[in-house]
C-alpha cells in the first residue's frame, strides 16, 4: 500500500512515498533522534541470538563433516537448515549497527543490497526444513528406492529449488529497489529488505511451506508409529527433526499472523506495530538458534 506524502514529513529530508504506514510512522518519529534506547533493545536481543546461533549451528556443521555416519541425505539437508539460520541471523550486524549509530534509517535500496545474501539464508532455512520432511517421508515409505537414490542429484535438486526461488525473490526485490521506493528510509530489519512484490511472494511461500511442513511431518510420524520395523534411533532422530520443524513453523507463522491479520484487523495504534512485529520476531530467532539444543535433547 502506498501513502501520499504527509504534511508532517515536509520538514524531513525524504519527500517521497512510503510503502507502508508503519515505515512512515517510524521515520516520522525517530529520524534525527539519535540513539533511542527503545529502538536499541530489540536488535540487542536479536544480536545475542545470532551469536548463539553461530556457536550452536557451527557445532552441528562440524560434527556432520567429521562423522562419516552423518553423511546421509537428511544430514546434508539439516546442515543447510543450520547454514541458512546462520546466514539469516547475520543480518543483525547491520540492524544493530544502524540503531547503535543513531542514524536509524538507510535507503531501502542499500538495505536490499546488503541483505540479499542473508535473504537466501532465510529461504534455505524454511525450504530445507520442508525438504528434510520430504526426505524422511521417502525414506520411511519407500526405503528400497531411497537407498538407491543418487544423493548428488537428489540433494542437488533440493538445493536448486531453494536457490532458484531465492533468485526469483532477488529479482522482484531488485525491481522494488529500482522503483519509486528505492530511497524509502528503512531500519533494515530483514523483513524490511523484502520489499514490494518480493515480500508478498516470499511470505506467501513461507506460510504455504510451513503448513505443508505440518502435513508432511505428521504423515511421517504416523508411519513411524505404525511400522514396528523402524529402529529406535530413527524414531529419536525424527523426534528431533520434528521439534526443529515446530520451532520454525511456530516462529514464522506467528510473525505472518501478526503482519497479515493481527495488526491490520485488531486496530492496534500504528505506534505499536513495530513492537508487536519485533516481539514476535524473537520466536524466529529462538528457532534459528536452538537447533543444536534440540538435537542434544533428543540424542
Phi, psi and omega in degrees: 000131179261147178235141180290162180299134181268143176302332181289347183260000188294336180268003180259154186300320183279123183249001184276191180273163176246144180281346177208153177295328179298315178297319180297316181297315181299316181295315181297326186273321193246354179294133177076008182269357181072203181290123180245121183302319182293338178267347183266337187297311183296310179298331176294316177299313179301317182297321178297319177294326177298314179297319177296322178295320178303313183292307185295312182290328176296322177298320178296315181297315181295315180298322181292319180293319185284326185265112182296336178289350181252025182263022179280177185296310184291334175293319177297314181296321178295323176298323178293326174299312181296317178297317178299320179296318178296317178296313184300312183287343179295346176298340183289343173302312182288316181300309180294318180299320179296316181288320182290334180285340183086357176289319174071332183220145170225158178299144181307320184304315180290322177298317181297313180298319182292326185262359184303318179294319182290331175300321178301321179298317179297320178294317177302314182302314184287311183291321181291330173299319177293317182292330173299318177297318177298318179301314180292327178295316178294317182297324182277320185273331182228065187298322181294312178297319182299318182293338182260008181290146170280104188296328180297312179290321183296304179291327178298324178297316179298318178296320180299316180300313182296316182288325178296317178295320178300319179294321179298314179296321177298317180298316179295320178294326179296321177298319179294320181294329180271354183269200186291344181258012183299328181262006180300128180286128179226160178282339180074043158292161183296329178292336176291330184284343175274082186268150173059225182298327179302317179294319179298312181296316184294315182289329174296316175301316183301312181295314182299312182294321179295322176292320177295326175305313182300317181294309185296312181294328177293320178296315179298318179299318179295319179296318179295325179291327185271343184255107184293339185285349181286136183289156176296327178299314180297322179295320178294318178300315182293325177301317179292319178297318180295321179295319176298316179301316182299316180296320179294312182297313181299315181300308184285325178292323176296317179297317177296320178298317180296312184289320188269333188237304188298307184293315180292328189255342186270001177060032172290143176301145180301331180297342181262350187302313182304318184289320176298313179299317184290318181296315179288337175295340178299325180298322178295318179294322176299315180300317183289337183260355191257002185306310185294325181290323177294315180295325178292321181297321184259020185295000000 
